[in-house]
């Protein structure tokens, strides 16, 4: 809710004028065969940003869980992130921030190696959150915020 203050005139008290702002959200509920399994969207686009919910190691073609080593699960999750971003007009190079959840901080070095190989020179802001257990006993979950590429005059997307 926005609040706008009017300047007091002689003999008047300051008045607070409230104005309700409506926001527009584009909720993405499925990408390929990946769907949300609860009351949430896979991602939400607002203005020039995409907010991607926590991603697990799910096969995007079958929506089946893919358990493996922490390296394997990390790569699957990052590939799914790329798929979600590209289907929404963004890409990996547009990622601004990631939050990574792992059940054991001792996995961090392995996750960091896969993550840095995947992102290359692009270094978004990042947080790592060690947790006790992840849903379905996965070894990693990643959520992200990325910019949406803008359309130029020719109708193609630019950074």
DAQUINOR-V375066 format. One record per residue. RES is the residue in one letter. NEAR is the number of other C-alpha atoms within 10 Angstrom. Layout:
# DAQUINOR-V375066
res=RES near=NEAR
res=RES near=NEAR
This chain:
# DAQUINOR-V375066
res=X near=8
res=X near=8
res=X near=10
res=X near=11
res=X near=10
res=X near=11
res=X near=11
res=X near=10
res=X near=8
res=X near=6
res=X near=6
res=X near=8
res=X near=10
res=X near=11
res=X near=11
res=X near=11
res=X near=10
res=X near=11
res=X near=10
res=X near=8
res=X near=8
res=X near=7
res=X near=7
res=X near=9
res=X near=11
res=X near=13
res=X near=15
res=X near=20
res=X near=15
res=X near=14
res=X near=18
res=X near=14
res=X near=13
res=X near=18
res=X near=16
res=X near=17
res=X near=9
res=X near=7
res=X near=6
res=X near=13
res=X near=17
res=X near=21
res=X near=25
res=X near=18
res=X near=20
res=X near=15
res=X near=11
res=X near=12
res=X near=18
res=X near=27
res=X near=22
res=X near=21
res=X near=18
res=X near=18
res=X near=23
res=X near=25
res=X near=26
res=X near=19
res=X near=18
res=X near=19
res=X near=10
res=X near=10
res=X near=14
res=X near=12
res=X near=14
res=X near=15
res=X near=17
res=X near=13
res=X near=12
res=X near=19
res=X near=17
res=X near=16
res=X near=23
res=X near=28
res=X near=18
res=X near=22
res=X near=22
res=X near=22
res=X near=17
res=X near=21
res=X near=23
res=X near=17
res=X near=17
res=X near=25
res=X near=26
res=X near=14
res=X near=13
res=X near=19
res=X near=18
res=X near=24
res=X near=19
res=X near=20
res=X near=17
res=X near=19
res=X near=24
res=X near=17
res=X near=17
res=X near=19
res=X near=15
res=X near=20
res=X near=24
res=X near=22
res=X near=18
res=X near=14
res=X near=14
res=X near=10
res=X near=15
res=X near=17
res=X near=10
res=X near=13
res=X near=21
res=X near=14
res=X near=12
res=X near=18
res=X near=16
res=X near=12
res=X near=10
res=X near=15
res=X near=14
res=X near=10
res=X near=9
res=X near=13
res=X near=13
res=X near=17
res=X near=12
res=X near=13
res=X near=12
res=X near=14
res=X near=15
res=X near=17
res=X near=12
res=X near=11
res=X near=14
res=X near=15
res=X near=9
res=X near=9
res=X near=10
res=X near=21
res=X near=24
res=X near=30
res=X near=22
res=X near=21
res=X near=21
res=X near=22
res=X near=22
res=X near=22
res=X near=23
res=X near=23
res=X near=18
res=X near=14
res=X near=12
res=X near=10
res=X near=7
res=X near=6
res=X near=8
res=X near=9
res=X near=13
res=X near=11
res=X near=12
